[in-house]
Amino acid sequence: MSVPDTNRDRIDADDALGYAFSSEYLVLFGLIVVGWLAAQGGTALLALQFGSPSSEGVFVVSGLAFAIGGAGAVFLGVVATAYKVLVETRGPTADRD
């Protein structure tokens, strides 16, 4: 899929939607959504209160793992998406050797 021309004043909606929903961006958006869901699930596990102290430690450890892993996935997805947009919208540059 070609990158929309940034020198034009207006970008057609079809071009913008086609660019945003290309397969590379869908993977990055999917990473953000799955990371957000994992973080929400992890914080929900941390909020649960159980009567048995023996099983509570498993839920705390797994809740922390899901919350931290999910937050990391969201962060990486946002950074990767921003980097991809910046690289693709930058004009051709000469090699600096």
N, C-alpha and C positions, 0 to 999 in steps of 0.2 A: 504494500500500500504506500502510496506516495505521501510525502509530507505536504500539508497545505502551504501555499505560497504566502509568506508573511509580508510581502511587499504590497499586496493588495489592500485596499481599505476595508473590504468586507469579505467574510468567508461564508460560503453557503452552508446551510445547516446540514445538508447531506454530506458534505465534505468533512465537517466537524464531527458528526456522529460516526462516520466511517472510520475516521482517524482514531477517535476515542475508543471505539469498540473493535479495534484490530486485535488479533490474538495475543500479541505481546502485552498489551494493556489489560486485557481481560485476566491474564495470569496475575499481574500485579494487583489489580483490583480485588481478585479472589484472595490473594494473600492478605490484603488488608481486612477483608470481611472475615476470613477464617481466624485471623489473629484477634480481631475484636471479639468474636464469639468465644474464643478460648479464654481471653482475659475476663469476659463476663462470667463464664462458667467457673473459672478459678476463684473469682471473688465471691460467687455464690457458694462454692464449697467452703470458703473461709468463713462465711456468715452462718453456716449451719451449726446447730448445737445438738450434740448427741449425748445420750445418757451414759454410754460406755466409754470410759477413758481410754481403753485399749484401742478402739477403732477411731478415736478422735485424732490421733497423731497421723494416721494414714490420710485422712481428709485434709488436715492442715498442710502436710507436705505436698500432696497432689494439688491442692488449691494454690499453694505458692508456685509450684512448677507451672501450672496452667496460666496463672496470672502473669508471671514474669515472662514466660515464653510467648504468650499472646501479645503482651505489650511490646516485646522485642520484634515480633512479626509485623505488627502495625507500623512500628518505627521504620523497619527495613523496607516495607512496602511503600511508605510515603517517600522515603529518601530515594529509593530506586525509581519511582515514578517521576519525581522531580528531576532527577539526573537524566532520565531518558528524554523527558520533554526538553530540557535545556540543550542536550546534545543534538537532538533532531531539529530543533529550531535555529540552531546556530548555523550561520552561513559557512560556505567552504573556507577553510583556513589553510595557509601555506605551512609546510613543515618547517619547524625551527630547529635546524641542526647546526 
